[in-house]
Amino acid sequence: MPENPTPACPAPSSPEPASAQYVENKPPRGLYVRVFVYVVATHVLLAFMSLLVIIAKSR
């Protein structure tokens, strides 16, 4: 077995030009809306569950 085997598929000789690469600098606006809705919905659910616990303790 040779000490330095050659790779099965050679590495690309040069990377693509910078203009051909897609770089996303910021997430889409829909992501912000979705995260906001999830955070609000989670807090509303937590408030409702806390209210149920408070009502159950008072009985």
N, C-alpha and C positions, 0 to 999 in steps of 0.2 A: 504494500500500500504506500503510495507516495506521501511525503510529508506535507506538501502544499498542493492539495487537489484544486483543480479549477472549478469554479461554480458552474452549476448546470445551466443557468441562464445568466448571461453577462449583465452587469449593471449598465444603465444608460450612460452614454458618454457625456452628454451635457443636459442640464435641466431645461425645461421649457422656458421660453422668454417670459418676462414678468407680465407682459400684456396678455398672455394667453392664460395665466392662472387667475382663478376666481378667488378673491379674498373678501370675506364678509366682515365688515368693520363693526356693524351693530346689529342686534337681533331685530326681527320684524316687529312692527307696532302691535300686532295681534298677540304677541307673546306677553307684552306688558299688560294688555287688557285681561288676558287669561289669568295671569298671576294675580292681578288685583282682584278679580272675581273670586278666585280660589281663596285668597286671604280673607276677603270679606265674608264669604260663605262659611269658612272655617270658624271665624270669630262669632258669627251669628249662631252657628250650631253649638259652639261652646257656651255661649250665653244662655241659649235655650236649655241645654243640659244642666247648667249651673242653677238656673231657675227651678228646674224640676227637683234638683237635690235640695234646694232651700225650702221648697214647698213640702217635700216629703219629710224633712226634718222638723218642720213646724207642726206637723200633725201628731 
